[in-house]
Amino acid sequence: MLDTNAVLRFIADDDKGKSTKVTNLINAADCIVSIEVIAEAVYNLEKYYDHSRQLIADEIKDFIGIKEGFVLEENIIRYGCNIYASTRLDFIDCLLIGYANVKDYQIFTFDVELKKKLGNKVYALND
């Protein structure tokens, strides 16, 4: 399992030695990457690398496409990336929208903007 630092070295390619090691590992072994690591990578790419939302979405989707089954919850992350690139929602909210649409989950939230994007996928309590 790769950690966020390894994913960032691969995507940002800001340390050639580390980037090469990650590339070699991905090619040689059955590696996996969790949705949590992807979320943290998105946060870092936006905050510390100053990448645009569209660029981040593209980078993450390219990274996911390296290997079949390489990234856990790939379909949810892809869906979330598309929402992330076209809105101002936090990446985690975008993933929740992915869960709602890919896995047909209902989401309980107080977040007005998230509710708008979820539409009929919002779970409503009967008070």
MMTF fields as JSON, N, C-alpha, C and O atoms, coordinates in Angstrom:
{
  "mmtfVersion": "1.0.0",
  "mmtfProducer": "UNKNOWN",
  "numBonds": 507,
  "numAtoms": 508,
  "numGroups": 127,
  "numChains": 1,
  "numModels": 1,
  "chainsPerModel": [1],
  "groupsPerChain": [127],
  "chainIdList": ["A"],
  "bondAtomList": [4, 2, 8, 6, 12, 10, 16, 14, 20, 18, 24, 22, 28, 26, 32, 30, 36, 34, 40, 38, 44, 42, 48, 46, 52, 50, 56, 54, 60, 58, 64, 62, 68, 66, 72, 70, 76, 74, 80, 78, 84, 82, 88, 86, 92, 90, 96, 94, 100, 98, 104, 102, 108, 106, 112, 110, 116, 114, 120, 118, 124, 122, 128, 126, 132, 130, 136, 134, 140, 138, 144, 142, 148, 146, 152, 150, 156, 154, 160, 158, 164, 162, 168, 166, 172, 170, 176, 174, 180, 178, 184, 182, 188, 186, 192, 190, 196, 194, 200, 198, 204, 202, 208, 206, 212, 210, 216, 214, 220, 218, 224, 222, 228, 226, 232, 230, 236, 234, 240, 238, 244, 242, 248, 246, 252, 250, 256, 254, 260, 258, 264, 262, 268, 266, 272, 270, 276, 274, 280, 278, 284, 282, 288, 286, 292, 290, 296, 294, 300, 298, 304, 302, 308, 306, 312, 310, 316, 314, 320, 318, 324, 322, 328, 326, 332, 330, 336, 334, 340, 338, 344, 342, 348, 346, 352, 350, 356, 354, 360, 358, 364, 362, 368, 366, 372, 370, 376, 374, 380, 378, 384, 382, 388, 386, 392, 390, 396, 394, 400, 398, 404, 402, 408, 406, 412, 410, 416, 414, 420, 418, 424, 422, 428, 426, 432, 430, 436, 434, 440, 438, 444, 442, 448, 446, 452, 450, 456, 454, 460, 458, 464, 462, 468, 466, 472, 470, 476, 474, 480, 478, 484, 482, 488, 486, 492, 490, 496, 494, 500, 498, 504, 502],
  "bondOrderList": [1, 1, 1, 1, 1, 1, 1, 1, 1, 1, 1, 1, 1, 1, 1, 1, 1, 1, 1, 1, 1, 1, 1, 1, 1, 1, 1, 1, 1, 1, 1, 1, 1, 1, 1, 1, 1, 1, 1, 1, 1, 1, 1, 1, 1, 1, 1, 1, 1, 1, 1, 1, 1, 1, 1, 1, 1, 1, 1, 1, 1, 1, 1, 1, 1, 1, 1, 1, 1, 1, 1, 1, 1, 1, 1, 1, 1, 1, 1, 1, 1, 1, 1, 1, 1, 1, 1, 1, 1, 1, 1, 1, 1, 1, 1, 1, 1, 1, 1, 1, 1, 1, 1, 1, 1, 1, 1, 1, 1, 1, 1, 1, 1, 1, 1, 1, 1, 1, 1, 1, 1, 1, 1, 1, 1, 1],
  "groupList": [{"groupName": "MET", "atomNameList": ["N", "CA", "C", "O"], "elementList": ["N", "C", "C", "O"], "formalChargeList": [0, 0, 0, 0], "bondAtomList": [1, 0, 2, 1, 3, 2], "bondOrderList": [1, 1, 2], "singleLetterCode": "M", "chemCompType": "L-PEPTIDE LINKING"}, {"groupName": "LEU", "atomNameList": ["N", "CA", "C", "O"], "elementList": ["N", "C", "C", "O"], "formalChargeList": [0, 0, 0, 0], "bondAtomList": [1, 0, 2, 1, 3, 2], "bondOrderList": [1, 1, 2], "singleLetterCode": "L", "chemCompType": "L-PEPTIDE LINKING"}, {"groupName": "ASP", "atomNameList": ["N", "CA", "C", "O"], "elementList": ["N", "C", "C", "O"], "formalChargeList": [0, 0, 0, 0], "bondAtomList": [1, 0, 2, 1, 3, 2], "bondOrderList": [1, 1, 2], "singleLetterCode": "D", "chemCompType": "L-PEPTIDE LINKING"}, {"groupName": "THR", "atomNameList": ["N", "CA", "C", "O"], "elementList": ["N", "C", "C", "O"], "formalChargeList": [0, 0, 0, 0], "bondAtomList": [1, 0, 2, 1, 3, 2], "bondOrderList": [1, 1, 2], "singleLetterCode": "T", "chemCompType": "L-PEPTIDE LINKING"}, {"groupName": "ASN", "atomNameList": ["N", "CA", "C", "O"], "elementList": ["N", "C", "C", "O"], "formalChargeList": [0, 0, 0, 0], "bondAtomList": [1, 0, 2, 1, 3, 2], "bondOrderList": [1, 1, 2], "singleLetterCode": "N", "chemCompType": "L-PEPTIDE LINKING"}, {"groupName": "ALA", "atomNameList": ["N", "CA", "C", "O"], "elementList": ["N", "C", "C", "O"], "formalChargeList": [0, 0, 0, 0], "bondAtomList": [1, 0, 2, 1, 3, 2], "bondOrderList": [1, 1, 2], "singleLetterCode": "A", "chemCompType": "L-PEPTIDE LINKING"}, {"groupName": "VAL", "atomNameList": ["N", "CA", "C", "O"], "elementList": ["N", "C", "C", "O"], "formalChargeList": [0, 0, 0, 0], "bondAtomList": [1, 0, 2, 1, 3, 2], "bondOrderList": [1, 1, 2], "singleLetterCode": "V", "chemCompType": "L-PEPTIDE LINKING"}, {"groupName": "ARG", "atomNameList": ["N", "CA", "C", "O"], "elementList": ["N", "C", "C", "O"], "formalChargeList": [0, 0, 0, 0], "bondAtomList": [1, 0, 2, 1, 3, 2], "bondOrderList": [1, 1, 2], "singleLetterCode": "R", "chemCompType": "L-PEPTIDE LINKING"}, {"groupName": "PHE", "atomNameList": ["N", "CA", "C", "O"], "elementList": ["N", "C", "C", "O"], "formalChargeList": [0, 0, 0, 0], "bondAtomList": [1, 0, 2, 1, 3, 2], "bondOrderList": [1, 1, 2], "singleLetterCode": "F", "chemCompType": "L-PEPTIDE LINKING"}, {"groupName": "ILE", "atomNameList": ["N", "CA", "C", "O"], "elementList": ["N", "C", "C", "O"], "formalChargeList": [0, 0, 0, 0], "bondAtomList": [1, 0, 2, 1, 3, 2], "bondOrderList": [1, 1, 2], "singleLetterCode": "I", "chemCompType": "L-PEPTIDE LINKING"}, {"groupName": "LYS", "atomNameList": ["N", "CA", "C", "O"], "elementList": ["N", "C", "C", "O"], "formalChargeList": [0, 0, 0, 0], "bondAtomList": [1, 0, 2, 1, 3, 2], "bondOrderList": [1, 1, 2], "singleLetterCode": "K", "chemCompType": "L-PEPTIDE LINKING"}, {"groupName": "GLY", "atomNameList": ["N", "CA", "C", "O"], "elementList": ["N", "C", "C", "O"], "formalChargeList": [0, 0, 0, 0], "bondAtomList": [1, 0, 2, 1, 3, 2], "bondOrderList": [1, 1, 2], "singleLetterCode": "G", "chemCompType": "PEPTIDE LINKING"}, {"groupName": "SER", "atomNameList": ["N", "CA", "C", "O"], "elementList": ["N", "C", "C", "O"], "formalChargeList": [0, 0, 0, 0], "bondAtomList": [1, 0, 2, 1, 3, 2], "bondOrderList": [1, 1, 2], "singleLetterCode": "S", "chemCompType": "L-PEPTIDE LINKING"}, {"groupName": "CYS", "atomNameList": ["N", "CA", "C", "O"], "elementList": ["N", "C", "C", "O"], "formalChargeList": [0, 0, 0, 0], "bondAtomList": [1, 0, 2, 1, 3, 2], "bondOrderList": [1, 1, 2], "singleLetterCode": "C", "chemCompType": "L-PEPTIDE LINKING"}, {"groupName": "GLU", "atomNameList": ["N", "CA", "C", "O"], "elementList": ["N", "C", "C", "O"], "formalChargeList": [0, 0, 0, 0], "bondAtomList": [1, 0, 2, 1, 3, 2], "bondOrderList": [1, 1, 2], "singleLetterCode": "E", "chemCompType": "L-PEPTIDE LINKING"}, {"groupName": "TYR", "atomNameList": ["N", "CA", "C", "O"], "elementList": ["N", "C", "C", "O"], "formalChargeList": [0, 0, 0, 0], "bondAtomList": [1, 0, 2, 1, 3, 2], "bondOrderList": [1, 1, 2], "singleLetterCode": "Y", "chemCompType": "L-PEPTIDE LINKING"}, {"groupName": "HIS", "atomNameList": ["N", "CA", "C", "O"], "elementList": ["N", "C", "C", "O"], "formalChargeList": [0, 0, 0, 0], "bondAtomList": [1, 0, 2, 1, 3, 2], "bondOrderList": [1, 1, 2], "singleLetterCode": "H", "chemCompType": "L-PEPTIDE LINKING"}, {"groupName": "GLN", "atomNameList": ["N", "CA", "C", "O"], "elementList": ["N", "C", "C", "O"], "formalChargeList": [0, 0, 0, 0], "bondAtomList": [1, 0, 2, 1, 3, 2], "bondOrderList": [1, 1, 2], "singleLetterCode": "Q", "chemCompType": "L-PEPTIDE LINKING"}],
  "groupTypeList": [0, 1, 2, 3, 4, 5, 6, 1, 7, 8, 9, 5, 2, 2, 2, 10, 11, 10, 12, 3, 10, 6, 3, 4, 1, 9, 4, 5, 5, 2, 13, 9, 6, 12, 9, 14, 6, 9, 5, 14, 5, 6, 15, 4, 1, 14, 10, 15, 15, 2, 16, 12, 7, 17, 1, 9, 5, 2, 14, 9, 10, 2, 8, 9, 11, 9, 10, 14, 11, 8, 6, 1, 14, 14, 4, 9, 9, 7, 15, 11, 13, 4, 9, 15, 5, 12, 3, 7, 1, 2, 8, 9, 2, 13, 1, 1, 9, 11, 15, 5, 4, 6, 10, 2, 15, 17, 9, 8, 3, 8, 2, 6, 14, 1, 10, 10, 10, 1, 11, 4, 10, 6, 15, 5, 1, 4, 2],
  "groupIdList": [1, 2, 3, 4, 5, 6, 7, 8, 9, 10, 11, 12, 13, 14, 15, 16, 17, 18, 19, 20, 21, 22, 23, 24, 25, 26, 27, 28, 29, 30, 31, 32, 33, 34, 35, 36, 37, 38, 39, 40, 41, 42, 43, 44, 45, 46, 47, 48, 49, 50, 51, 52, 53, 54, 55, 56, 57, 58, 59, 60, 61, 62, 63, 64, 65, 66, 67, 68, 69, 70, 71, 72, 73, 74, 75, 76, 77, 78, 79, 80, 81, 82, 83, 84, 85, 86, 87, 88, 89, 90, 91, 92, 93, 94, 95, 96, 97, 98, 99, 100, 101, 102, 103, 104, 105, 106, 107, 108, 109, 110, 111, 112, 113, 114, 115, 116, 117, 118, 119, 120, 121, 122, 123, 124, 125, 126, 127],
  "secStructList": [7, 7, 7, 2, 2, 2, 2, 2, 2, 2, 2, 2, 7, 7, 1, 2, 2, 2, 2, 2, 2, 2, 2, 2, 2, 2, 2, 2, 1, 7, 7, 7, 5, 7, 2, 2, 2, 2, 2, 2, 2, 2, 2, 2, 2, 2, 2, 6, 1, 7, 7, 7, 2, 2, 2, 2, 2, 2, 2, 2, 2, 2, 2, 2, 6, 6, 1, 6, 6, 7, 5, 6, 6, 2, 2, 2, 2, 2, 2, 2, 2, 2, 2, 2, 2, 2, 1, 7, 7, 7, 2, 2, 2, 2, 2, 2, 2, 2, 2, 2, 2, 2, 1, 7, 7, 7, 5, 7, 7, 7, 7, 2, 2, 2, 2, 2, 2, 2, 4, 4, 4, 5, 7, 7, 7, 7, 7],
  "xCoordList": [0.844, 0.0, 0.899, 1.83, 0.595, 1.38, 0.818, -0.393, 1.707, 1.249, 1.162, 1.537, 0.667, 0.464, 1.765, 1.794, 2.834, 4.117, 4.562, 5.067, 4.378, 4.756, 3.898, 4.406, 2.612, 1.708, 2.095, 2.125, 2.389, 2.787, 4.104, 4.244, 5.07, 6.346, 6.101, 6.714, 5.21, 4.91, 4.214, 4.627, 3.161, 2.375, 3.174, 3.245, 3.769, 4.479, 5.827, 6.331, 6.405, 7.711, 8.735, 9.539, 8.682, 9.554, 10.843, 11.701, 10.969, 12.199, 12.414, 11.809, 13.27, 13.436, 13.78, 13.272, 14.626, 15.006, 13.82, 13.612, 13.045, 11.876, 10.787, 10.129, 10.597, 9.603, 9.92, 9.024, 11.185, 11.61, 11.381, 10.933, 11.686, 11.452, 9.975, 9.623, 9.119, 7.676, 7.224, 6.455, 7.693, 7.341, 7.768, 6.991, 8.995, 9.49, 8.671, 8.378, 8.305, 7.492, 6.119, 5.641, 5.495, 4.16, 4.236, 3.346, 5.283, 5.43, 5.773, 5.416, 6.461, 6.964, 6.078, 6.184, 5.211, 4.48, 2.989, 2.545, 2.242, 0.809, 0.582, 0.413, 0.583, 0.392, -1.071, -1.786, -1.499, -2.824, -2.72, -1.794, -3.703, -3.789, -5.214, -6.18, -5.331, -6.656, -7.262, -6.565, -8.551, -9.277, -8.812, -8.81, -8.42, -7.924, -6.614, -6.4, -5.745, -4.466, -4.719, -4.065, -5.647, -5.983, -6.512, -6.13, -7.384, -7.949, -6.852, -6.865, -5.916, -4.82, -3.911, -3.399, -3.712, -2.898, -3.569, -2.896, -4.874, -5.604, -5.409, -5.121, -5.567, -5.384, -3.989, -3.85, -2.98, -1.598, -1.316, -0.621, -1.843, -1.638, -2.259, -1.726, -3.381, -4.032, -3.331, -3.05, -3.059, -2.547, -1.055, -0.653, -0.239, 1.211, 1.827, 2.877, 1.17, 1.705, 0.986, 1.407, -0.092, -0.852, -1.346, -1.402, -1.699, -2.265, -3.736, -4.414, -4.213, -5.626, -6.485, -5.995, -7.734, -8.658, -8.744, -8.775, -8.78, -8.842, -7.57, -7.639, -6.422, -5.162, -5.113, -4.701, -5.525, -5.532, -6.439, -6.054, -7.633, -8.569, -7.95, -8.051, -7.313, -6.667, -5.51, -5.359, -4.694, -3.549, -4.02, -3.443, -5.053, -5.557, -6.154, -5.912, -6.919, -7.5, -6.409, -6.52, -5.359, -4.225, -3.547, -3.207, -3.355, -2.72, -3.545, -2.995, -4.84, -5.734, -5.629, -5.731, -5.425, -5.396, -4.129, -4.024, -3.166, -1.895, -2.079, -1.501, -2.893, -3.103, -4.543, -5.159, -5.064, -6.398, -6.405, -5.543, -7.368, -7.517, -6.459, -6.358, -5.691, -4.581, -5.065, -4.492, -6.129, -6.669, -8.039, -8.91, -8.209, -9.48, -10.563, -10.296, -11.771, -12.914, -12.65, -12.995, -12.042, -11.659, -12.824, -12.675, -13.979, -15.126, -15.624, -16.029, -15.589, -16.012, -15.033, -15.445, -13.755, -12.738, -12.858, -12.776, -13.046, -13.219, -14.425, -14.346, -15.526, -16.74, -16.454, -16.801, -15.823, -15.492, -14.57, -14.735, -13.606, -12.688, -13.435, -13.127, -14.407, -15.179, -15.973, -16.059, -16.546, -17.286, -16.304, -16.558, -15.201, -14.179, -13.683, -13.51, -13.458, -12.928, -13.919, -13.521, -15.203, -16.217, -16.971, -17.923, -16.565, -17.235, -16.2, -14.996, -16.674, -15.804, -15.948, -15.451, -16.62, -16.811, -15.488, -14.593, -15.367, -14.209, -14.172, -15.207, -12.972, -12.841, -13.626, -14.194, -13.661, -14.416, -15.895, -16.538, -16.448, -17.845, -18.038, -19.06, -17.07, -17.138, -17.13, -17.813, -16.356, -16.362, -17.714, -18.199, -18.323, -19.654, -20.67, -21.54, -20.557, -21.423, -21.145, -22.065, -19.886, -19.529, -20.166, -20.732, -20.086, -20.734, -22.236, -22.823, -22.854, -24.294, -24.673, -25.684, -23.871, -24.22, -23.701, -24.363, -22.549, -21.987, -22.576, -22.899, -22.713, -23.192, -24.626, -25.16, -25.238, -26.627, -26.862, -27.924, -25.875, -26.014, -26.784, -26.724, -27.503, -28.086, -27.145, -26.587, -26.973, -26.025, -26.788, -27.627, -26.491, -27.064, -26.068, -24.909, -26.528, -25.65, -26.464, -27.656, -25.799, -26.377, -25.856, -26.36, -24.87, -24.205, -25.155, -25.546, -25.513, -26.494, -25.991, -26.739, -24.732, -24.189, -24.123, -24.429, -23.727, -23.668, -25.066, -25.252, -26.044, -27.434, -27.896, -28.566, -27.536, -27.93, -27.368, -28.07, -26.105, -25.456, -25.99, -26.028, -26.398, -26.894, -28.315, -28.688, -29.094, -30.474, -31.258, -31.373, -31.795, -32.625, -31.801, -32.365, -30.508, -29.638, -29.393, -28.602, -30.076, -29.953, -30.872, -32.045, -30.335, -31.123, -31.807, -31.144, -33.102, -33.859, -34.443, -35.086, -34.198, -34.778, -36.214, -36.528, -37.057, -38.427, -38.432, -38.396, -38.476, -38.434, -39.752, -39.887],
  "yCoordList": [-1.163, 0.0, 1.24, 1.355, 2.151, 3.382, 4.44, 4.524, 5.248, 6.363, 7.619, 7.616, 8.681, 9.937, 10.491, 10.994, 10.403, 10.919, 10.231, 10.887, 8.933, 8.197, 8.636, 8.822, 8.799, 9.236, 10.637, 10.904, 11.521, 12.884, 12.903, 13.654, 12.084, 12.034, 11.591, 12.119, 10.625, 10.131, 11.209, 11.49, 11.809, 12.789, 14.062, 14.532, 14.616, 15.894, 15.733, 16.673, 14.54, 14.263, 15.328, 15.775, 15.721, 16.786, 16.274, 17.061, 14.972, 14.341, 13.124, 12.073, 13.271, 12.231, 10.863, 9.843, 10.835, 9.559, 8.862, 7.666, 9.606, 9.026, 8.684, 7.65, 9.544, 9.29, 7.999, 7.205, 7.8, 6.59, 5.355, 4.324, 5.45, 4.318, 3.95, 2.77, 4.95, 4.682, 4.053, 3.091, 4.584, 4.033, 2.569, 1.72, 2.277, 0.897, -0.027, -1.163, 0.463, -0.343, -0.628, -1.761, 0.388, 0.211, -0.811, -1.65, -0.745, -1.668, -3.091, -4.047, -3.24, -4.552, -5.285, -6.504, -4.569, -5.201, -4.909, -4.009, -5.711, -5.475, -4.441, -4.78, -3.191, -2.083, -1.666, -1.872, -1.083, -0.482, 0.894, 1.188, 1.714, 3.057, 3.248, 2.967, 3.728, 3.907, 5.251, 6.17, 5.337, 6.584, 7.693, 8.866, 7.323, 8.318, 8.941, 10.144, 8.119, 8.619, 9.548, 10.584, 9.197, 10.067, 11.401, 12.454, 11.365, 12.605, 13.496, 14.711, 12.9, 13.689, 14.228, 15.342, 13.46, 13.923, 15.123, 16.095, 15.061, 16.187, 17.441, 18.518, 17.292, 18.423, 19.032, 20.251, 18.202, 18.684, 19.314, 20.327, 18.73, 19.293, 20.683, 21.557, 20.872, 22.18, 23.186, 24.314, 22.773, 23.708, 24.013, 25.174, 22.992, 23.188, 23.267, 23.882, 22.642, 22.666, 23.691, 23.967, 24.247, 25.292, 24.862, 25.674, 23.598, 23.114, 23.52, 23.598, 23.771, 24.116, 22.873, 21.745, 23.093, 21.983, 21.072, 19.848, 21.666, 20.863, 20.027, 18.845, 20.641, 19.909, 18.765, 17.656, 19.023, 17.969, 16.825, 15.659, 17.148, 16.104, 15.27, 14.043, 15.926, 15.216, 14.349, 13.204, 14.898, 14.149, 12.901, 11.823, 13.055, 11.917, 10.868, 9.675, 11.291, 10.328, 9.615, 8.417, 10.337, 9.699, 8.683, 7.579, 9.068, 8.177, 6.9, 5.799, 7.053, 5.902, 4.95, 3.733, 5.511, 4.714, 3.919, 3.209, 4.023, 3.324, 1.817, 1.156, 1.283, -0.162, -0.46, 0.285, -1.521, -2.001, -2.413, -3.174, -1.914, -2.297, -1.729, -2.14, -0.811, -0.218, 0.684, 0.697, 1.44, 2.381, 1.885, 1.597, 1.792, 1.346, 2.394, 3.596, 1.93, 2.813, 3.727, 4.909, 3.161, 3.926, 4.691, 5.862, 4.047, 4.705, 5.897, 6.915, 5.759, 6.856, 8.024, 9.182, 7.719, 8.771, 9.474, 10.7, 8.728, 9.342, 10.287, 11.417, 9.806, 10.628, 11.882, 12.992, 11.697, 12.819, 13.821, 15.028, 13.338, 14.235, 15.116, 16.3, 14.544, 15.318, 16.43, 17.545, 16.128, 17.137, 18.187, 19.388, 17.728, 18.608, 19.638, 20.81, 19.202, 20.093, 21.183, 22.242, 20.926, 21.866, 22.604, 23.33, 22.432, 23.109, 23.675, 23.576, 24.261, 24.734, 23.843, 24.188, 22.709, 21.802, 21.182, 20.987, 20.874, 20.13, 18.761, 18.224, 18.204, 16.91, 15.815, 14.934, 15.866, 14.855, 14.932, 13.894, 16.128, 16.269, 15.695, 15.071, 15.904, 15.356, 13.825, 13.178, 13.259, 11.799, 11.312, 10.265, 12.067, 11.691, 11.691, 10.822, 12.657, 12.68, 11.451, 10.869, 11.067, 9.844, 8.621, 7.79, 8.494, 7.371, 7.364, 6.308, 8.535, 8.628, 8.175, 7.499, 8.542, 8.24, 6.892, 6.229, 6.487, 5.209, 4.043, 3.002, 4.217, 3.123, 3.32, 2.509, 4.404, 4.706, 4.894, 4.545, 5.439, 5.751, 7.055, 7.934, 7.161, 8.44, 9.073, 8.386, 10.376, 11.091, 12.044, 12.823, 11.974, 12.918, 14.039, 13.799, 15.272, 16.429, 17.664, 17.748, 18.616, 19.93, 20.938, 22.059, 20.558, 21.421, 21.74, 20.848, 23.004, 23.43, 23.173, 22.663, 23.52, 23.316, 21.831, 21.44, 21.02, 19.581, 19.034, 18.204, 19.494, 19.059, 19.369, 18.553, 20.55, 20.932, 19.944, 19.527, 19.574, 18.659, 17.227, 16.476, 16.862, 15.497, 15.298, 14.185, 16.345, 16.232, 15.224, 15.353, 14.223, 13.224, 12.187, 11.243, 12.339, 11.409, 11.871, 11.267, 12.946, 13.448, 12.621, 12.427, 12.141, 11.408, 12.408, 13.242, 12.329, 13.246, 12.481, 11.442, 13.022, 12.445, 12.925, 14.082, 12.047, 12.446, 12.853, 12.004, 14.175, 14.667, 14.466, 14.824],
  "zCoordList": [0.0, 0.0, 0.0, 0.797, -0.906, -1.0, -0.064, 0.137, 0.508, 1.327, 0.473, -0.7, 1.072, 0.344, -0.216, -1.339, 0.555, 0.111, -1.181, -2.092, -1.26, -2.469, -3.656, -4.762, -3.424, -4.493, -4.968, -6.169, -4.029, -4.397, -5.171, -6.137, -4.755, -5.483, -6.921, -7.849, -7.107, -8.444, -9.277, -10.402, -8.724, -9.482, -9.738, -10.873, -8.698, -8.837, -9.534, -10.148, -9.435, -10.037, -9.643, -10.461, -8.363, -7.871, -7.233, -6.832, -7.145, -6.659, -7.551, -7.337, -8.542, -9.574, -8.983, -9.449, -7.977, -7.37, -6.727, -6.93, -5.952, -5.288, -6.296, -6.177, -7.28, -8.311, -9.07, -9.358, -9.385, -10.074, -9.21, -9.711, -7.914, -7.009, -6.949, -6.975, -6.869, -6.829, -8.14, -8.137, -9.246, -10.557, -10.655, -11.093, -10.25, -10.296, -9.406, -9.779, -8.233, -7.321, -7.914, -7.87, -8.462, -9.076, -10.205, -10.343, -11.004, -12.134, -11.706, -12.395, -10.579, -10.177, -9.171, -9.037, -8.467, -7.361, -7.463, -8.175, -6.716, -6.594, -5.497, -4.326, -5.897, -4.96, -4.969, -5.95, -3.872, -3.826, -3.172, -2.416, -3.493, -2.934, -2.428, -3.137, -1.193, -0.597, -0.975, -1.405, -0.806, -1.072, -0.127, -0.498, 1.085, 2.041, 1.571, 1.722, 1.002, 0.482, -0.702, -0.824, -1.563, -2.695, -2.186, -2.695, -1.191, -0.641, -0.063, -0.263, 0.646, 1.21, 0.102, 0.211, -0.943, -2.073, -2.741, -3.084, -2.924, -3.512, -2.661, -3.183, -1.37, -0.452, -0.613, -0.714, -0.635, -0.757, -2.119, -2.2, -3.173, -4.508, -4.628, -5.312, -3.96, -4.009, -3.085, -3.487, -1.868, -0.861, -1.022, -0.947, -1.241, -1.24, -2.633, -2.821, -3.607, -4.963, -5.835, -6.958, -5.312, -5.998, -7.38, -8.304, -7.517, -8.773, -8.846, -7.821, -10.028, -10.213, -9.965, -10.013, -9.707, -9.47, -10.703, -10.572, -11.883, -13.102, -13.27, -13.607, -13.036, -13.147, -12.139, -12.48, -10.914, -9.883, -10.304, -10.213, -10.762, -11.207, -12.319, -12.307, -13.278, -14.385, -13.881, -14.306, -12.974, -12.437, -11.68, -11.828, -10.884, -10.108, -11.047, -10.868, -12.03, -12.976, -13.772, -14.036, -14.157, -14.848, -13.93, -14.353, -12.678, -11.707, -11.516, -11.472, -11.406, -11.235, -12.423, -12.266, -13.604, -14.82, -15.057, -16.058, -14.159, -14.342, -14.43, -15.293, -13.523, -13.428, -13.049, -12.287, -13.569, -13.199, -11.727, -11.288, -10.974, -9.577, -8.645, -7.489, -9.132, -8.398, -7.269, -6.18, -7.543, -6.569, -6.126, -6.946, -4.808, -4.247, -4.521, -4.5, -4.773, -5.044, -6.247, -6.235, -7.268, -8.454, -9.076, -9.426, -9.217, -9.857, -9.045, -9.605, -7.731, -6.862, -6.979, -7.04, -7.009, -7.127, -8.479, -8.541, -9.545, -10.866, -10.869, -11.351, -10.327, -10.258, -9.434, -9.839, -8.28, -7.414, -8.087, -7.913, -8.852, -9.567, -10.566, -10.704, -11.256, -12.223, -11.535, -12.05, -10.381, -9.616, -9.085, -9.175, -8.543, -7.954, -8.968, -8.634, -10.199, -11.235, -11.628, -12.113, -11.419, -11.91, -10.804, -11.092, -9.551, -8.436, -7.477, -7.714, -6.408, -5.329, -4.093, -3.021, -4.234, -3.107, -2.682, -3.505, -1.393, -0.9, -1.571, -1.964, -1.697, -2.36, -1.639, -2.284, -0.314, 0.436, 0.08, -0.081, -0.048, -0.468, -1.868, -2.154, -2.724, -4.084, -4.055, -4.85, -3.137, -2.984, -2.474, -2.901, -1.564, -1.076, -2.218, -2.283, -3.105, -4.285, -5.151, -5.726, -5.237, -5.958, -5.336, -6.047, -4.025, -3.342, -3.605, -3.844, -3.561, -3.782, -5.186, -5.371, -6.162, -7.549, -8.036, -8.834, -7.577, -8.025, -7.239, -7.812, -5.936, -5.083, -4.608, -3.852, -5.059, -4.734, -3.229, -2.713, -2.543, -1.116, -0.966, -1.825, 0.135, 0.516, 1.528, 2.385, 1.427, 2.267, 3.189, 2.735, 4.472, 5.431, 5.641, 5.977, 5.442, 5.591, 5.942, 5.648, 6.575, 6.807, 5.779, 5.706, 4.999, 4.026, 2.86, 2.106, 2.727, 1.724, 0.303, -0.532, 0.02, -1.325, -1.677, -2.803, -0.72, -0.95, -1.212, -2.101, -0.444, -0.658, -2.078, -2.711, -2.573, -3.937, -4.957, -5.879, -4.786, -5.734, -5.599, -6.574, -4.386, -4.151, -4.668, -5.038, -4.696, -5.16, -4.343, -3.125, -5.017, -4.33, -3.572, -3.018, -3.536, -2.8, -1.361, -0.638, -0.95, 0.423, 1.313, 0.997, 2.418, 3.392, 4.311, 4.927, 4.404, 5.253, 6.442, 6.289, 7.608, 8.826, 8.986, 8.709, 9.423, 9.756, 11.213, 12.104, 11.46, 12.845, 13.55, 14.72]
}
